[in-house]
Amino acid sequence: MKKDMGMVWVHYKEKDDFEARDELIIHYAHLVKYVANRLAIHLSSVVEIDELYSYGIEGLIDAIEKYDHKRNIKFETYAITRIRGSMIDGLRAMDWVPVSVRQKGKELEKTYVALEKSLGRAASDEEVARELGISIDSLHGLLRELASTTIISLDDFLPGEDGDDKKKRIVDMLVDNNTDDAQEIIEFKEVKQLLARSISKLPEKEKTVIYFYYFEGLTLKEIGATLDLSESRISQLHTKAILRLRGSLSKKKYMLV
C-alpha cells in the first residue's frame, strides 16, 4: 500500500515528529541523485559525484525544513531548485574552475557584449573569432573548454543590496515562490522580465537549448536527440547562450560572479 506522504508532512510539520522527518529525507533522496547525475555529466573530473551527493543532501534537508506543506506548491519542484543550489554553493566554495579558464570566459563574454552592442544583433561565430583574432576551430575549442563552467550559470547569484541574505538565484526567478512581500514580488517581476528579454534575443537554436535544459529539465544528450544534433554541438550552443546572457545581464548591472 502506497504511503500517504501528506500525512507524513503533517506529522513532521505540525507534531514535530522527527521520525517523520527522517522518512521524508529517505523518500525524497532520489531527487539528490537525479540532480547530481545531471550536473556531473558536464563537470570536470576534479569533481566527485559523492561530493555532489553530500551537498545535495544538505539542500534536501534545508528544503524539508523550509517547505510549507499547506501551500499549493509541489515539493519536488521546490526541492530540486534548492538541492541544485546547495550543490552549486559547494562547487563555488571548492573554487574548482582554474583562474585561467575563468579569465578566458570573461574575455569571451566581454567580446559578445561589445560585438552585439555594435551590431545590434547576436554575433556569429565568424564575427566573434575575427574580433578575438583566432580561427573558428580555436573558438570552438575555447567553447568546449568553457562548457563545464557555464552549465551552472543560471544558478548563480544576483547580488543583493543588503548582504548575502538579500541575494537571489536567477533560477529562483523562474519559479513561483508565493512570496507575500510586495517589494520582492516587484523585484522578481523585474528580473523575470529582464531575463525573458535577454533570452528572447538569443539565436533560435540557443534559445531552444536554454528552454529545454532549464525549463523542461532535459539533459544535453536528450536535447541533441530532439534537435537531431550531437551532444557536443548542444553543449557548444548552451555555452554560447550562457555567455551572451551573462553579458546581457551584467551590462544592466545584474552582474553574475
PyRosetta script that sets phi, psi and omega in degrees:
from pyrosetta import init, pose_from_sequence

init()
pose = pose_from_sequence("MKKDMGMVWVHYKEKDDFEARDELIIHYAHLVKYVANRLAIHLSSVVEIDELYSYGIEGLIDAIEKYDHKRNIKFETYAITRIRGSMIDGLRAMDWVPVSVRQKGKELEKTYVALEKSLGRAASDEEVARELGISIDSLHGLLRELASTTIISLDDFLPGEDGDDKKKRIVDMLVDNNTDDAQEIIEFKEVKQLLARSISKLPEKEKTVIYFYYFEGLTLKEIGATLDLSESRISQLHTKAILRLRGSLSKKKYMLV")
pose.set_psi(1, 131.4)
pose.set_omega(1, -176.8)
pose.set_phi(2, -69.4)
pose.set_psi(2, 135.1)
pose.set_omega(2, -178.3)
pose.set_phi(3, -70.4)
pose.set_psi(3, 137.3)
pose.set_omega(3, 176.4)
pose.set_phi(4, -84.0)
pose.set_psi(4, 97.5)
pose.set_omega(4, -177.2)
pose.set_phi(5, -68.4)
pose.set_psi(5, -23.6)
pose.set_omega(5, 177.1)
pose.set_phi(6, -59.7)
pose.set_psi(6, -40.1)
pose.set_omega(6, 178.9)
pose.set_phi(7, -70.7)
pose.set_psi(7, -33.5)
pose.set_omega(7, 177.2)
pose.set_phi(8, -63.4)
pose.set_psi(8, -42.4)
pose.set_omega(8, 177.0)
pose.set_phi(9, -60.6)
pose.set_psi(9, -43.1)
pose.set_omega(9, 180.0)
pose.set_phi(10, -61.3)
pose.set_psi(10, -44.2)
pose.set_omega(10, -180.0)
pose.set_phi(11, -61.2)
pose.set_psi(11, -39.1)
pose.set_omega(11, -179.1)
pose.set_phi(12, -77.0)
pose.set_psi(12, -50.8)
pose.set_omega(12, -172.6)
pose.set_phi(13, -73.5)
pose.set_psi(13, -33.0)
pose.set_omega(13, -174.0)
pose.set_phi(14, -106.1)
pose.set_psi(14, -17.0)
pose.set_omega(14, -177.7)
pose.set_phi(15, -123.1)
pose.set_psi(15, 6.0)
pose.set_omega(15, 179.6)
pose.set_phi(16, 52.1)
pose.set_psi(16, 40.1)
pose.set_omega(16, 179.8)
pose.set_phi(17, -86.2)
pose.set_psi(17, 104.2)
pose.set_omega(17, -174.9)
pose.set_phi(18, -77.3)
pose.set_psi(18, -15.8)
pose.set_omega(18, 170.6)
pose.set_phi(19, -68.7)
pose.set_psi(19, -35.1)
pose.set_omega(19, 176.7)
pose.set_phi(20, -67.3)
pose.set_psi(20, -37.4)
pose.set_omega(20, 177.2)
pose.set_phi(21, -60.5)
pose.set_psi(21, -46.8)
pose.set_omega(21, 178.9)
pose.set_phi(22, -62.3)
pose.set_psi(22, -35.8)
pose.set_omega(22, 178.9)
pose.set_phi(23, -65.7)
pose.set_psi(23, -38.0)
pose.set_omega(23, 177.8)
pose.set_phi(24, -65.1)
pose.set_psi(24, -42.6)
pose.set_omega(24, 179.5)
pose.set_phi(25, -60.7)
pose.set_psi(25, -46.3)
pose.set_omega(25, -180.0)
pose.set_phi(26, -64.8)
pose.set_psi(26, -42.4)
pose.set_omega(26, -177.1)
pose.set_phi(27, -63.9)
pose.set_psi(27, -37.6)
pose.set_omega(27, -175.1)
pose.set_phi(28, -100.7)
pose.set_psi(28, 7.2)
pose.set_omega(28, -178.2)
pose.set_phi(29, -60.7)
pose.set_psi(29, -26.4)
pose.set_omega(29, -179.9)
pose.set_phi(30, -62.0)
pose.set_psi(30, -24.1)
pose.set_omega(30, 178.4)
pose.set_phi(31, -65.8)
pose.set_psi(31, -35.3)
pose.set_omega(31, 178.6)
pose.set_phi(32, -64.6)
pose.set_psi(32, -45.2)
pose.set_omega(32, 179.2)
pose.set_phi(33, -62.5)
pose.set_psi(33, -42.1)
pose.set_omega(33, -179.9)
pose.set_phi(34, -59.4)
pose.set_psi(34, -50.2)
pose.set_omega(34, -177.3)
pose.set_phi(35, -67.6)
pose.set_psi(35, -42.3)
pose.set_omega(35, -178.8)
pose.set_phi(36, -62.3)
pose.set_psi(36, -45.2)
pose.set_omega(36, -179.4)
pose.set_phi(37, -65.1)
pose.set_psi(37, -35.0)
pose.set_omega(37, 179.8)
pose.set_phi(38, -69.0)
pose.set_psi(38, -39.4)
pose.set_omega(38, 178.1)
pose.set_phi(39, -73.0)
pose.set_psi(39, -41.5)
pose.set_omega(39, -172.3)
pose.set_phi(40, -61.6)
pose.set_psi(40, -30.0)
pose.set_omega(40, -179.1)
pose.set_phi(41, -55.5)
pose.set_psi(41, -33.4)
pose.set_omega(41, -170.8)
pose.set_phi(42, -107.6)
pose.set_psi(42, -0.6)
pose.set_omega(42, -175.1)
pose.set_phi(43, -96.3)
pose.set_psi(43, 160.6)
pose.set_omega(43, 179.9)
pose.set_phi(44, -59.9)
pose.set_psi(44, 153.1)
pose.set_omega(44, 178.2)
pose.set_phi(45, -66.2)
pose.set_psi(45, -10.1)
pose.set_omega(45, 177.4)
pose.set_phi(46, -65.9)
pose.set_psi(46, -27.9)
pose.set_omega(46, -176.2)
pose.set_phi(47, -92.1)
pose.set_psi(47, 121.1)
pose.set_omega(47, 177.9)
pose.set_phi(48, -85.8)
pose.set_psi(48, 139.2)
pose.set_omega(48, -178.2)
pose.set_phi(49, -65.1)
pose.set_psi(49, -27.8)
pose.set_omega(49, 177.0)
pose.set_phi(50, -62.6)
pose.set_psi(50, -32.0)
pose.set_omega(50, 177.3)
pose.set_phi(51, -67.6)
pose.set_psi(51, -39.6)
pose.set_omega(51, 177.1)
pose.set_phi(52, -63.8)
pose.set_psi(52, -41.8)
pose.set_omega(52, 177.8)
pose.set_phi(53, -58.2)
pose.set_psi(53, -44.2)
pose.set_omega(53, -178.2)
pose.set_phi(54, -61.9)
pose.set_psi(54, -47.6)
pose.set_omega(54, 177.7)
pose.set_phi(55, -63.1)
pose.set_psi(55, -39.0)
pose.set_omega(55, -177.3)
pose.set_phi(56, -65.8)
pose.set_psi(56, -38.6)
pose.set_omega(56, 177.6)
pose.set_phi(57, -61.9)
pose.set_psi(57, -39.6)
pose.set_omega(57, 176.8)
pose.set_phi(58, -59.8)
pose.set_psi(58, -42.2)
pose.set_omega(58, 178.5)
pose.set_phi(59, -65.8)
pose.set_psi(59, -38.6)
pose.set_omega(59, 178.6)
pose.set_phi(60, -63.7)
pose.set_psi(60, -46.0)
pose.set_omega(60, 179.8)
pose.set_phi(61, -61.3)
pose.set_psi(61, -43.0)
pose.set_omega(61, 178.4)
pose.set_phi(62, -61.8)
pose.set_psi(62, -40.7)
pose.set_omega(62, 179.5)
pose.set_phi(63, -64.2)
pose.set_psi(63, -41.4)
pose.set_omega(63, 179.0)
pose.set_phi(64, -63.5)
pose.set_psi(64, -40.7)
pose.set_omega(64, -179.8)
pose.set_phi(65, -64.1)
pose.set_psi(65, -39.7)
pose.set_omega(65, -171.5)
pose.set_phi(66, -94.6)
pose.set_psi(66, -12.1)
pose.set_omega(66, -176.2)
pose.set_phi(67, -68.0)
pose.set_psi(67, 135.1)
pose.set_omega(67, 176.2)
pose.set_phi(68, -100.8)
pose.set_psi(68, 104.6)
pose.set_omega(68, -175.0)
pose.set_phi(69, -69.6)
pose.set_psi(69, -10.1)
pose.set_omega(69, -179.3)
pose.set_phi(70, -88.4)
pose.set_psi(70, -13.4)
pose.set_omega(70, 178.9)
pose.set_phi(71, -88.1)
pose.set_psi(71, 153.4)
pose.set_omega(71, -176.3)
pose.set_phi(72, -85.3)
pose.set_psi(72, 62.3)
pose.set_omega(72, 177.8)
pose.set_phi(73, -126.2)
pose.set_psi(73, 130.0)
pose.set_omega(73, 179.7)
pose.set_phi(74, -68.8)
pose.set_psi(74, 128.1)
pose.set_omega(74, -175.5)
pose.set_phi(75, -60.9)
pose.set_psi(75, -40.1)
pose.set_omega(75, -177.6)
pose.set_phi(76, -57.5)
pose.set_psi(76, -42.7)
pose.set_omega(76, 179.1)
pose.set_phi(77, -64.5)
pose.set_psi(77, -45.1)
pose.set_omega(77, 179.2)
pose.set_phi(78, -62.3)
pose.set_psi(78, -44.6)
pose.set_omega(78, -173.6)
pose.set_phi(79, -72.2)
pose.set_psi(79, -40.2)
pose.set_omega(79, -176.9)
pose.set_phi(80, -59.0)
pose.set_psi(80, -41.1)
pose.set_omega(80, 177.8)
pose.set_phi(81, -59.0)
pose.set_psi(81, -43.7)
pose.set_omega(81, -176.6)
pose.set_phi(82, -78.2)
pose.set_psi(82, -32.9)
pose.set_omega(82, 174.8)
pose.set_phi(83, -63.5)
pose.set_psi(83, -48.9)
pose.set_omega(83, 178.4)
pose.set_phi(84, -60.6)
pose.set_psi(84, -43.3)
pose.set_omega(84, 179.0)
pose.set_phi(85, -60.5)
pose.set_psi(85, -39.8)
pose.set_omega(85, 178.4)
pose.set_phi(86, -64.7)
pose.set_psi(86, -39.3)
pose.set_omega(86, 176.8)
pose.set_phi(87, -64.5)
pose.set_psi(87, -42.0)
pose.set_omega(87, 179.3)
pose.set_phi(88, -62.8)
pose.set_psi(88, -43.5)
pose.set_omega(88, 178.0)
pose.set_phi(89, -57.8)
pose.set_psi(89, -43.1)
pose.set_omega(89, 179.3)
pose.set_phi(90, -63.7)
pose.set_psi(90, -41.7)
pose.set_omega(90, 178.7)
pose.set_phi(91, -64.4)
pose.set_psi(91, -42.2)
pose.set_omega(91, -179.7)
pose.set_phi(92, -64.1)
pose.set_psi(92, -39.5)
pose.set_omega(92, 178.4)
pose.set_phi(93, -64.2)
pose.set_psi(93, -32.8)
pose.set_omega(93, 178.1)
pose.set_phi(94, -71.1)
pose.set_psi(94, -22.1)
pose.set_omega(94, -176.5)
pose.set_phi(95, 50.7)
pose.set_psi(95, 53.5)
pose.set_omega(95, -170.6)
pose.set_phi(96, -79.6)
pose.set_psi(96, -12.5)
pose.set_omega(96, 180.0)
pose.set_phi(97, -88.8)
pose.set_psi(97, 123.4)
pose.set_omega(97, 179.6)
pose.set_phi(98, -57.0)
pose.set_psi(98, 145.2)
pose.set_omega(98, -179.0)
pose.set_phi(99, -56.9)
pose.set_psi(99, -40.5)
pose.set_omega(99, -178.4)
pose.set_phi(100, -60.4)
pose.set_psi(100, -37.9)
pose.set_omega(100, 179.9)
pose.set_phi(101, -70.7)
pose.set_psi(101, -39.8)
pose.set_omega(101, 177.1)
pose.set_phi(102, -59.8)
pose.set_psi(102, -43.1)
pose.set_omega(102, -178.6)
pose.set_phi(103, -63.4)
pose.set_psi(103, -42.0)
pose.set_omega(103, 178.0)
pose.set_phi(104, -62.3)
pose.set_psi(104, -40.8)
pose.set_omega(104, 179.3)
pose.set_phi(105, -62.9)
pose.set_psi(105, -43.2)
pose.set_omega(105, 178.7)
pose.set_phi(106, -63.0)
pose.set_psi(106, -41.5)
pose.set_omega(106, 180.0)
pose.set_phi(107, -63.3)
pose.set_psi(107, -43.8)
pose.set_omega(107, -179.8)
pose.set_phi(108, -67.9)
pose.set_psi(108, -38.5)
pose.set_omega(108, 177.6)
pose.set_phi(109, -60.2)
pose.set_psi(109, -45.3)
pose.set_omega(109, 179.7)
pose.set_phi(110, -65.1)
pose.set_psi(110, -34.6)
pose.set_omega(110, 178.5)
pose.set_phi(111, -64.6)
pose.set_psi(111, -43.6)
pose.set_omega(111, 176.9)
pose.set_phi(112, -60.3)
pose.set_psi(112, -44.6)
pose.set_omega(112, -179.0)
pose.set_phi(113, -60.7)
pose.set_psi(113, -50.4)
pose.set_omega(113, -176.7)
pose.set_phi(114, -63.4)
pose.set_psi(114, -45.4)
pose.set_omega(114, -178.2)
pose.set_phi(115, -65.4)
pose.set_psi(115, -44.5)
pose.set_omega(115, -175.4)
pose.set_phi(116, -72.5)
pose.set_psi(116, -27.2)
pose.set_omega(116, 173.0)
pose.set_phi(117, -68.3)
pose.set_psi(117, -41.6)
pose.set_omega(117, -179.8)
pose.set_phi(118, -69.6)
pose.set_psi(118, -42.3)
pose.set_omega(118, -175.4)
pose.set_phi(119, -83.1)
pose.set_psi(119, -25.7)
pose.set_omega(119, -176.9)
pose.set_phi(120, 75.2)
pose.set_psi(120, 20.2)
pose.set_omega(120, 179.7)
pose.set_phi(121, -161.2)
pose.set_psi(121, 174.9)
pose.set_omega(121, 177.3)
pose.set_phi(122, -67.1)
pose.set_psi(122, 133.4)
pose.set_omega(122, -180.0)
pose.set_phi(123, -78.9)
pose.set_psi(123, 141.8)
pose.set_omega(123, 177.5)
pose.set_phi(124, -80.4)
pose.set_psi(124, 165.3)
pose.set_omega(124, 177.1)
pose.set_phi(125, -58.1)
pose.set_psi(125, -41.4)
pose.set_omega(125, -178.6)
pose.set_phi(126, -61.9)
pose.set_psi(126, -42.3)
pose.set_omega(126, -179.3)
pose.set_phi(127, -68.2)
pose.set_psi(127, -39.4)
pose.set_omega(127, 179.2)
pose.set_phi(128, -66.9)
pose.set_psi(128, -45.0)
pose.set_omega(128, 179.4)
pose.set_phi(129, -61.1)
pose.set_psi(129, -42.2)
pose.set_omega(129, 179.6)
pose.set_phi(130, -63.1)
pose.set_psi(130, -42.3)
pose.set_omega(130, -179.8)
pose.set_phi(131, -63.9)
pose.set_psi(131, -37.2)
pose.set_omega(131, -179.9)
pose.set_phi(132, -82.0)
pose.set_psi(132, -13.7)
pose.set_omega(132, -178.5)
pose.set_phi(133, 73.5)
pose.set_psi(133, 33.7)
pose.set_omega(133, -180.0)
pose.set_phi(134, -129.4)
pose.set_psi(134, 169.3)
pose.set_omega(134, 178.9)
pose.set_phi(135, -80.9)
pose.set_psi(135, 164.3)
pose.set_omega(135, 176.0)
pose.set_phi(136, -59.6)
pose.set_psi(136, -41.7)
pose.set_omega(136, 179.3)
pose.set_phi(137, -61.0)
pose.set_psi(137, -39.7)
pose.set_omega(137, 178.8)
pose.set_phi(138, -66.7)
pose.set_psi(138, -37.9)
pose.set_omega(138, 177.8)
pose.set_phi(139, -63.7)
pose.set_psi(139, -44.1)
pose.set_omega(139, 179.4)
pose.set_phi(140, -64.3)
pose.set_psi(140, -35.9)
pose.set_omega(140, 176.6)
pose.set_phi(141, -65.1)
pose.set_psi(141, -39.1)
pose.set_omega(141, 178.1)
pose.set_phi(142, -65.2)
pose.set_psi(142, -41.2)
pose.set_omega(142, 178.5)
pose.set_phi(143, -63.3)
pose.set_psi(143, -38.0)
pose.set_omega(143, 176.6)
pose.set_phi(144, -64.4)
pose.set_psi(144, -40.1)
pose.set_omega(144, -179.8)
pose.set_phi(145, -64.9)
pose.set_psi(145, -33.9)
pose.set_omega(145, -177.0)
pose.set_phi(146, -88.0)
pose.set_psi(146, -8.7)
pose.set_omega(146, -172.6)
pose.set_phi(147, -54.8)
pose.set_psi(147, -46.4)
pose.set_omega(147, -176.0)
pose.set_phi(148, -70.8)
pose.set_psi(148, -18.5)
pose.set_omega(148, 179.5)
pose.set_phi(149, -85.9)
pose.set_psi(149, -17.2)
pose.set_omega(149, -177.4)
pose.set_phi(150, -102.6)
pose.set_psi(150, -9.3)
pose.set_omega(150, -175.3)
pose.set_phi(151, -65.3)
pose.set_psi(151, -18.8)
pose.set_omega(151, -177.5)
pose.set_phi(152, -110.8)
pose.set_psi(152, 8.4)
pose.set_omega(152, -167.5)
pose.set_phi(153, -65.7)
pose.set_psi(153, -29.3)
pose.set_omega(153, 177.8)
pose.set_phi(154, -74.5)
pose.set_psi(154, -0.2)
pose.set_omega(154, 174.6)
pose.set_phi(155, -102.5)
pose.set_psi(155, 3.4)
pose.set_omega(155, 177.5)
pose.set_phi(156, -67.8)
pose.set_psi(156, 167.1)
pose.set_omega(156, -179.8)
pose.set_phi(157, -88.1)
pose.set_psi(157, 144.0)
pose.set_omega(157, 161.8)
pose.set_phi(158, -91.3)
pose.set_psi(158, 125.6)
pose.set_omega(158, -176.3)
pose.set_phi(159, -66.0)
pose.set_psi(159, 138.0)
pose.set_omega(159, 177.0)
pose.set_phi(160, -95.9)
pose.set_psi(160, 172.1)
pose.set_omega(160, -177.4)
pose.set_phi(161, -90.0)
pose.set_psi(161, -19.0)
pose.set_omega(161, -172.4)
pose.set_phi(162, -119.7)
pose.set_psi(162, 40.4)
pose.set_omega(162, 177.1)
pose.set_phi(163, 90.9)
pose.set_psi(163, -175.4)
pose.set_omega(163, -173.2)
pose.set_phi(164, -59.3)
pose.set_psi(164, -32.3)
pose.set_omega(164, -176.8)
pose.set_phi(165, -65.6)
pose.set_psi(165, -19.5)
pose.set_omega(165, -178.5)
pose.set_phi(166, -96.8)
pose.set_psi(166, -2.2)
pose.set_omega(166, -178.8)
pose.set_phi(167, -71.8)
pose.set_psi(167, 142.6)
pose.set_omega(167, -179.6)
pose.set_phi(168, -123.3)
pose.set_psi(168, 143.0)
pose.set_omega(168, 174.0)
pose.set_phi(169, -84.3)
pose.set_psi(169, 141.6)
pose.set_omega(169, 176.5)
pose.set_phi(170, -57.1)
pose.set_psi(170, -42.4)
pose.set_omega(170, -177.2)
pose.set_phi(171, -62.2)
pose.set_psi(171, -27.9)
pose.set_omega(171, 177.3)
pose.set_phi(172, -68.3)
pose.set_psi(172, -21.7)
pose.set_omega(172, 179.0)
pose.set_phi(173, -74.7)
pose.set_psi(173, -14.4)
pose.set_omega(173, -174.8)
pose.set_phi(174, -94.2)
pose.set_psi(174, -3.2)
pose.set_omega(174, -179.3)
pose.set_phi(175, -124.9)
pose.set_psi(175, 161.4)
pose.set_omega(175, -179.5)
pose.set_phi(176, -84.7)
pose.set_psi(176, 110.9)
pose.set_omega(176, -179.8)
pose.set_phi(177, -89.1)
pose.set_psi(177, -3.5)
pose.set_omega(177, -178.2)
pose.set_phi(178, 50.8)
pose.set_psi(178, 38.9)
pose.set_omega(178, -179.7)
pose.set_phi(179, -71.3)
pose.set_psi(179, 144.7)
pose.set_omega(179, 178.7)
pose.set_phi(180, -100.1)
pose.set_psi(180, -2.6)
pose.set_omega(180, -177.5)
pose.set_phi(181, -84.4)
pose.set_psi(181, 118.6)
pose.set_omega(181, -175.1)
pose.set_phi(182, -60.9)
pose.set_psi(182, -42.2)
pose.set_omega(182, -179.7)
pose.set_phi(183, -63.0)
pose.set_psi(183, -42.1)
pose.set_omega(183, 179.5)
pose.set_phi(184, -65.3)
pose.set_psi(184, -37.7)
pose.set_omega(184, 178.1)
pose.set_phi(185, -60.3)
pose.set_psi(185, -43.9)
pose.set_omega(185, 179.7)
pose.set_phi(186, -64.7)
pose.set_psi(186, -45.2)
pose.set_omega(186, 180.0)
pose.set_phi(187, -61.8)
pose.set_psi(187, -44.8)
pose.set_omega(187, 179.6)
pose.set_phi(188, -61.2)
pose.set_psi(188, -42.1)
pose.set_omega(188, -179.3)
pose.set_phi(189, -63.3)
pose.set_psi(189, -42.6)
pose.set_omega(189, -179.5)
pose.set_phi(190, -63.5)
pose.set_psi(190, -43.9)
pose.set_omega(190, -178.4)
pose.set_phi(191, -70.0)
pose.set_psi(191, -38.0)
pose.set_omega(191, 176.2)
pose.set_phi(192, -59.7)
pose.set_psi(192, -43.2)
pose.set_omega(192, -179.8)
pose.set_phi(193, -65.2)
pose.set_psi(193, -41.7)
pose.set_omega(193, 179.0)
pose.set_phi(194, -63.2)
pose.set_psi(194, -45.3)
pose.set_omega(194, 179.8)
pose.set_phi(195, -65.0)
pose.set_psi(195, -41.7)
pose.set_omega(195, 179.4)
pose.set_phi(196, -62.2)
pose.set_psi(196, -41.9)
pose.set_omega(196, 178.7)
pose.set_phi(197, -63.8)
pose.set_psi(197, -41.6)
pose.set_omega(197, -179.0)
pose.set_phi(198, -65.1)
pose.set_psi(198, -42.7)
pose.set_omega(198, 179.0)
pose.set_phi(199, -65.6)
pose.set_psi(199, -38.4)
pose.set_omega(199, -177.5)
pose.set_phi(200, -63.4)
pose.set_psi(200, -23.5)
pose.set_omega(200, -178.6)
pose.set_phi(201, -87.4)
pose.set_psi(201, -5.8)
pose.set_omega(201, 179.2)
pose.set_phi(202, -69.1)
pose.set_psi(202, 152.2)
pose.set_omega(202, 170.4)
pose.set_phi(203, -56.5)
pose.set_psi(203, 151.3)
pose.set_omega(203, -169.9)
pose.set_phi(204, -55.4)
pose.set_psi(204, -45.8)
pose.set_omega(204, -177.6)
pose.set_phi(205, -66.1)
pose.set_psi(205, -39.2)
pose.set_omega(205, 178.9)
pose.set_phi(206, -66.4)
pose.set_psi(206, -39.6)
pose.set_omega(206, 177.8)
pose.set_phi(207, -61.3)
pose.set_psi(207, -41.4)
pose.set_omega(207, -179.4)
pose.set_phi(208, -65.0)
pose.set_psi(208, -42.2)
pose.set_omega(208, 178.7)
pose.set_phi(209, -61.7)
pose.set_psi(209, -44.9)
pose.set_omega(209, 178.7)
pose.set_phi(210, -60.6)
pose.set_psi(210, -43.0)
pose.set_omega(210, -179.8)
pose.set_phi(211, -62.7)
pose.set_psi(211, -50.0)
pose.set_omega(211, -177.4)
pose.set_phi(212, -65.2)
pose.set_psi(212, -40.1)
pose.set_omega(212, -174.9)
pose.set_phi(213, -75.0)
pose.set_psi(213, -49.0)
pose.set_omega(213, -172.6)
pose.set_phi(214, -91.2)
pose.set_psi(214, -27.4)
pose.set_omega(214, -175.9)
pose.set_phi(215, -102.0)
pose.set_psi(215, -31.4)
pose.set_omega(215, -179.3)
pose.set_phi(216, -101.9)
pose.set_psi(216, -12.2)
pose.set_omega(216, 176.0)
pose.set_phi(217, 75.9)
pose.set_psi(217, 20.2)
pose.set_omega(217, 178.5)
pose.set_phi(218, -80.3)
pose.set_psi(218, 151.1)
pose.set_omega(218, 172.5)
pose.set_phi(219, -79.6)
pose.set_psi(219, 165.9)
pose.set_omega(219, 178.6)
pose.set_phi(220, -62.7)
pose.set_psi(220, -34.5)
pose.set_omega(220, 178.0)
pose.set_phi(221, -64.3)
pose.set_psi(221, -43.2)
pose.set_omega(221, 179.4)
pose.set_phi(222, -66.4)
pose.set_psi(222, -37.2)
pose.set_omega(222, 177.4)
pose.set_phi(223, -65.3)
pose.set_psi(223, -40.9)
pose.set_omega(223, 178.0)
pose.set_phi(224, -58.9)
pose.set_psi(224, -43.2)
pose.set_omega(224, 179.2)
pose.set_phi(225, -64.9)
pose.set_psi(225, -38.2)
pose.set_omega(225, 179.9)
pose.set_phi(226, -66.4)
pose.set_psi(226, -40.9)
pose.set_omega(226, -176.2)
pose.set_phi(227, -94.9)
pose.set_psi(227, 0.3)
pose.set_omega(227, -178.3)
pose.set_phi(228, 59.2)
pose.set_psi(228, 44.7)
pose.set_omega(228, 176.9)
pose.set_phi(229, -128.8)
pose.set_psi(229, 157.2)
pose.set_omega(229, 179.4)
pose.set_phi(230, -69.9)
pose.set_psi(230, 156.5)
pose.set_omega(230, 178.0)
pose.set_phi(231, -61.4)
pose.set_psi(231, -36.6)
pose.set_omega(231, 179.9)
pose.set_phi(232, -65.8)
pose.set_psi(232, -36.1)
pose.set_omega(232, 177.4)
pose.set_phi(233, -67.5)
pose.set_psi(233, -41.0)
pose.set_omega(233, 177.6)
pose.set_phi(234, -63.5)
pose.set_psi(234, -41.1)
pose.set_omega(234, 178.2)
pose.set_phi(235, -60.6)
pose.set_psi(235, -41.3)
pose.set_omega(235, 179.1)
pose.set_phi(236, -63.9)
pose.set_psi(236, -43.7)
pose.set_omega(236, 178.7)
pose.set_phi(237, -63.3)
pose.set_psi(237, -40.2)
pose.set_omega(237, 178.6)
pose.set_phi(238, -62.8)
pose.set_psi(238, -45.1)
pose.set_omega(238, -178.9)
pose.set_phi(239, -61.6)
pose.set_psi(239, -45.7)
pose.set_omega(239, 179.1)
pose.set_phi(240, -62.9)
pose.set_psi(240, -40.6)
pose.set_omega(240, -179.9)
pose.set_phi(241, -62.3)
pose.set_psi(241, -44.1)
pose.set_omega(241, -178.9)
pose.set_phi(242, -66.0)
pose.set_psi(242, -41.1)
pose.set_omega(242, 178.3)
pose.set_phi(243, -62.2)
pose.set_psi(243, -41.1)
pose.set_omega(243, 177.8)
pose.set_phi(244, -64.6)
pose.set_psi(244, -43.8)
pose.set_omega(244, -178.7)
pose.set_phi(245, -65.1)
pose.set_psi(245, -43.2)
pose.set_omega(245, 179.2)
pose.set_phi(246, -60.6)
pose.set_psi(246, -43.3)
pose.set_omega(246, 179.6)
pose.set_phi(247, -64.3)
pose.set_psi(247, -43.3)
pose.set_omega(247, -179.6)
pose.set_phi(248, -63.6)
pose.set_psi(248, -43.0)
pose.set_omega(248, -179.2)
pose.set_phi(249, -70.9)
pose.set_psi(249, -41.8)
pose.set_omega(249, -178.8)
pose.set_phi(250, -67.3)
pose.set_psi(250, -31.8)
pose.set_omega(250, 178.7)
pose.set_phi(251, -61.9)
pose.set_psi(251, -27.9)
pose.set_omega(251, -179.7)
pose.set_phi(252, -100.2)
pose.set_psi(252, 23.7)
pose.set_omega(252, 174.4)
pose.set_phi(253, 69.0)
pose.set_psi(253, 20.1)
pose.set_omega(253, 168.3)
pose.set_phi(254, -102.9)
pose.set_psi(254, 67.8)
pose.set_omega(254, -171.6)
pose.set_phi(255, -70.2)
pose.set_psi(255, 127.9)
pose.set_omega(255, 175.1)
pose.set_phi(256, -94.7)
pose.set_psi(256, 134.6)
pose.set_omega(256, -177.6)
pose.set_phi(257, -120.9)
pose.dump_pdb("model.pdb")
